[in-house]
Amino acid sequence: RRNSYYYSLIFRQYKALIPAGSTILEIGCGTGVLLGVLEPKFATGIDYSKKMIERAREKYSTFEFHHGDIQSFETDRQYDR
């Protein structure tokens, strides 16, 4: 809310690049708001902040969130974006 104009511009740009229904991996996902805006078919978010991941899991229970460093993240899933 604090910088709502800025974030609305960012979200619009990402929505123009990433179609709804995509499978998305976001590194540094914070609270998962961008993933929620993008309306993915499936989403995975990774963040180093445990508190951010806890908030993301509360807000977006259908997405997959991981706490940790991207260097130790492993998956067999294929992502569109």
C-alpha positions, 0 to 999 in steps of 0.5 A, a space after each residue: 500500500 505504501 508504494 501502490 503506484 510503483 507496485 501496480 506498474 511492476 505488476 502490470 509489466 510482469 502480467 504483460 510478459 507472463 501469461 496467466 496459467 503459467 508455471 512460475 519459479 520466483 527467487 526472492 519471492 518475499 510474501 508471494 504477492 507477485 505470484 498471486 498477481 500473476 495467477 499461475 497454474 502452479 508456483 514455487 517461491 524461494 526466499 531466505 527470510 523465514 518470516 516472509 515464507 511464513 506470510 507467503 504460505 498463509 496468504 497463498 496456500 496453493 503455492 509451494 514456498 521454500 525457505 533457504 538459499 537458491 544454491 541448495 534448492 533442487 527440483 525436478 519440476 519444469 517451469 515456464 518462467 
